[in-house]
Amino acid sequence: MKSDILSGFDYVEVATSYDVDGENTDEIPYDICDATVEPQYTRFAGWAEDISQMKETDQLPATFIQYVEALEQMVGVPIKILSVGPDRAQTIFNGAFEV
């Protein structure tokens, strides 16, 4: 089963903070009905490789690894399981990514 998870993009963006009525915060407000909320993005280099058949972290593109490591830093926990497609076999279990 082929699936190009985020592959082929020049870059991948992650919302890392928000401008809420002109003030920057890292938390989205509970009530945004009357607020002007503008996400602020951090941009990461993309990857062209089809990662859907990769079975080990050392096969993954360097830019994908950098993206996952940045996500680990943002959330403060290691990412131990990577899904590279919709099938159960398209899962990489590895402790190579550490905070």
Beta strands, then each sheet from edge to edge (+ up, - down):
strand 1: 11-20
strand 2: 23-25
strand 3: 37-45
strand 4: 81-83
strand 5: 91-93
sheet 1: 2+ 1- 3+
sheet 2: 4+ 5-
end
